[in-house]
Amino acid sequence: MNVIIWLNGPFGGGKTTVAQELCERDESFVLFDTEAVGQMLRHALDVRRPVNDFQDWPAWRTLVVATAIELVADLECDLVIPQSVLAHAYWNELTTGFASAELAMRAFTLTVHPEEHERRILQDLNEPDAADWRLSRIPDFQKALPWLDEETTAIDTTSRTPAEVASFILGELATTRP
């Protein structure tokens, strides 16, 4: 049975790097960047329903679930999704959507000590223009952390390399797979 491997966590915390590491290690994994769904919708929705975060569009949540279901079916793969979802209601919509399609999901939340998190954000060479926005979203992550701790497997990445985090996730997946 194929599975959705969802990597949640703070913006700029290393989710995409860990997702890429997972996909390099296991050819059955396919990376699904759900931000592309938001970018696709922006041209049509932004004019009449502008939002600060594309996750606020119900269409984004619906299309992420539908697209993930189709990708898993078409590619017969495990899907790795690195995406911060900090609104509990949105998380519930996504997980309910996967469950209704009988699609297994393993969710991990990558946590990081605040000082290390800020260092990672400020030293990010791939998206340096995102630093201020990412820093402004830290309180949102802290507010979501209690329910994320309950509903996902939390992994402290503060002193772990992306390779070590990927190894931990692979180990967790191995214990729950047939």
C-alpha positions in Angstrom: 0.0 0.0 0.0 1.3 3.4 -0.9 1.5 6.2 1.6 1.6 10.0 1.9 4.6 11.1 3.9 3.8 14.6 5.1 6.6 16.8 6.5 5.2 19.6 8.6 7.1 22.1 10.6 8.1 25.8 10.7 8.7 27.8 7.5 12.4 27.6 6.7 13.0 24.7 9.1 14.4 22.2 6.5 11.3 20.3 5.3 12.2 20.5 1.6 15.8 19.5 2.2 14.7 16.4 4.1 12.1 15.6 1.5 14.7 15.7 -1.2 17.0 13.5 0.9 14.2 10.9 1.3 13.5 10.9 -2.4 17.2 10.4 -3.2 17.3 7.4 -0.9 14.2 5.6 -2.0 13.1 5.6 -5.7 9.6 4.7 -4.7 9.2 8.2 -3.2 8.0 11.1 -5.4 8.2 14.7 -4.2 5.0 16.7 -4.5 5.4 20.4 -4.0 1.9 21.6 -3.0 3.0 25.2 -3.3 2.7 24.7 -7.1 -1.1 24.2 -6.5 -1.3 27.5 -4.8 0.7 29.2 -7.5 -1.6 27.6 -10.1 -4.7 29.0 -8.3 -3.3 32.5 -7.6 -3.9 33.9 -11.1 -7.6 33.1 -11.0 -8.4 33.6 -7.3 -6.2 36.4 -6.2 -8.1 39.0 -8.1 -11.5 38.3 -6.4 -10.4 36.6 -3.2 -7.0 37.8 -2.2 -5.4 36.0 0.7 -2.1 36.2 2.6 -1.7 32.4 2.4 -3.0 30.3 -0.5 -3.9 27.6 2.1 -6.8 29.9 2.9 -8.5 29.0 -0.4 -10.7 25.9 0.0 -9.7 25.0 -3.5 -6.1 24.6 -2.5 -6.9 22.1 0.1 -9.3 20.2 -2.1 -6.9 20.1 -5.0 -3.9 19.1 -2.9 -5.9 16.0 -1.8 -7.2 15.2 -5.3 -3.8 15.7 -6.9 -2.0 13.5 -4.3 -4.6 10.8 -4.8 -4.1 10.9 -8.5 -0.3 10.9 -8.3 -0.2 7.9 -6.0 -2.7 6.0 -8.3 -0.9 7.0 -11.5 2.6 6.5 -10.3 2.0 3.7 -7.8 4.4 5.6 -5.5 4.8 6.9 -2.0 4.4 10.7 -2.0 6.5 13.0 0.0 4.9 16.4 0.8 7.0 19.0 2.5 4.4 21.6 3.5 3.8 23.6 6.7 0.1 23.5 7.6 -0.5 25.4 10.8 -4.2 25.8 10.8 -5.7 22.8 12.6 -9.0 23.0 10.6 -7.0 22.9 7.3 -5.0 19.9 8.6 -8.2 18.1 9.5 -9.5 18.7 5.9 -6.4 17.3 4.4 -6.1 14.2 6.6 -9.9 13.5 6.3 -9.6 13.8 2.5 -6.7 11.2 2.4 -8.6 8.9 4.8 -11.8 9.1 2.8 -9.7 7.9 -0.2 -8.3 5.1 1.9 -4.9 6.6 1.4 -2.4 5.9 4.3 -0.6 8.9 5.7 2.4 9.3 8.0 2.9 12.8 9.2 6.1 14.1 10.8 6.7 17.6 12.3 10.3 18.8 12.0 11.0 21.0 15.0 14.1 23.1 15.6 15.4 25.2 18.5 14.4 28.9 17.9 18.0 30.2 17.6 19.0 27.4 15.1 15.7 28.1 13.2 16.5 31.8 12.9 20.1 30.9 11.7 18.7 28.6 9.0 16.3 31.2 7.8 18.9 34.0 7.7 21.5 31.7 5.9 19.1 30.3 3.3 20.7 31.0 0.0 17.9 29.5 -2.1 15.2 31.9 -0.9 16.8 34.8 0.9 13.9 37.1 0.1 11.6 34.8 2.2 13.5 35.5 5.4 11.2 38.2 6.8 8.1 36.3 6.0 9.4 33.1 7.5 10.5 34.9 10.7 7.0 36.5 11.0 5.4 33.1 10.9 7.3 31.6 13.8 4.6 32.5 16.3 2.0 30.7 14.1 4.1 27.5 14.3 4.6 27.8 18.1 0.8 28.2 18.4 0.2 25.0 16.3 2.8 22.9 18.1 0.6 21.4 20.8 -1.8 19.8 18.2 1.1 18.9 15.9 2.8 17.1 18.8 -0.4 15.1 19.3 -1.2 14.3 15.7 2.2 13.8 14.1 5.6 12.3 15.0 7.8 15.2 16.1 11.4 15.1 15.2 13.9 17.6 16.8 16.2 18.6 13.9 18.2 21.1 15.9 21.4 19.0 15.9 20.6 16.5 13.2 21.6 16.7 9.6 19.0 16.3 6.9 20.5 12.8 6.2 20.0 11.9 9.9 16.4 13.1 9.9 15.7 11.2 6.7 17.2 8.0 8.3 15.0 8.5 11.3 11.9 8.9 9.1 12.8 5.8 7.1 13.2 3.9 10.3 9.8 5.0 11.5 8.2 4.0 8.1 9.9 0.6 8.3 8.2 -0.2 11.6 4.7 0.6 10.3 4.8 -0.9 6.9 3.7 -4.4 5.9 
